[in-house]
Amino acid sequence: MAEHMGLIYKDEKFRQQMITKGKEKAGIFSVEKAAEKLWDYMENAVK
């Protein structure tokens, strides 16, 4: 893990790739989606 952290610190191209991938990954999560899934689970639980 320390090796990868050093790589992120030293390698600008790698760091930018990781930032881009992180932002893409974060885009799939939202409060609205989480609330919708929770609501669906709760509706199914009471059926």
Sine and cosine of phi, psi and omega as CSV:
sin_phi,cos_phi,sin_psi,cos_psi,sin_omega,cos_omega
0.00,0.00,-0.69,0.73,0.01,-1.00
-0.88,0.48,-0.59,0.81,0.02,-1.00
-0.89,0.46,-0.69,0.72,0.01,-1.00
-0.92,0.39,-0.59,0.80,0.04,-1.00
-0.90,0.43,-0.63,0.77,0.06,-1.00
-0.90,0.44,-0.64,0.77,0.03,-1.00
-0.89,0.45,-0.68,0.73,0.04,-1.00
-0.87,0.49,-0.63,0.78,-0.01,-1.00
-0.94,0.34,-0.65,0.76,-0.13,-0.99
-1.00,0.02,-0.50,0.86,-0.15,-0.99
-0.96,-0.27,0.98,-0.21,-0.05,-1.00
-0.87,0.48,-0.68,0.74,-0.01,-1.00
-0.89,0.46,-0.73,0.69,0.02,-1.00
-0.88,0.48,-0.68,0.73,0.00,-1.00
-0.86,0.50,-0.71,0.71,0.00,-1.00
-0.91,0.42,-0.61,0.79,0.05,-1.00
-0.89,0.46,-0.68,0.73,0.00,-1.00
-0.91,0.41,-0.63,0.78,0.04,-1.00
-0.89,0.46,-0.73,0.68,-0.01,-1.00
-0.88,0.48,-0.73,0.68,0.01,-1.00
-0.89,0.46,-0.63,0.78,0.02,-1.00
-0.89,0.45,-0.67,0.74,0.02,-1.00
-0.92,0.40,-0.63,0.77,0.05,-1.00
-0.89,0.46,-0.70,0.71,-0.01,-1.00
-0.90,0.43,-0.66,0.75,0.00,-1.00
-0.90,0.44,-0.47,0.88,-0.02,-1.00
-0.91,0.41,-0.33,0.95,-0.01,-1.00
-0.99,0.11,-0.14,0.99,0.00,-1.00
-0.95,-0.31,0.63,-0.77,0.10,-1.00
-0.40,-0.92,0.38,-0.93,0.04,-1.00
-0.89,0.45,-0.63,0.78,-0.02,-1.00
-0.89,0.46,-0.71,0.70,0.01,-1.00
-0.90,0.44,-0.66,0.75,0.01,-1.00
-0.89,0.45,-0.68,0.73,0.00,-1.00
-0.91,0.42,-0.65,0.76,0.01,-1.00
-0.90,0.45,-0.69,0.72,0.03,-1.00
-0.90,0.45,-0.68,0.73,0.02,-1.00
-0.87,0.49,-0.70,0.72,0.01,-1.00
-0.87,0.49,-0.70,0.71,0.03,-1.00
-0.87,0.50,-0.70,0.71,0.02,-1.00
-0.88,0.48,-0.67,0.75,-0.02,-1.00
-0.93,0.38,-0.65,0.76,0.04,-1.00
-0.88,0.47,-0.68,0.73,0.00,-1.00
-0.93,0.37,-0.51,0.86,-0.01,-1.00
-0.93,0.37,-0.52,0.85,-0.05,-1.00
-1.00,-0.02,-0.04,1.00,0.01,-1.00
-0.98,0.19,0.00,0.00,0.00,0.00
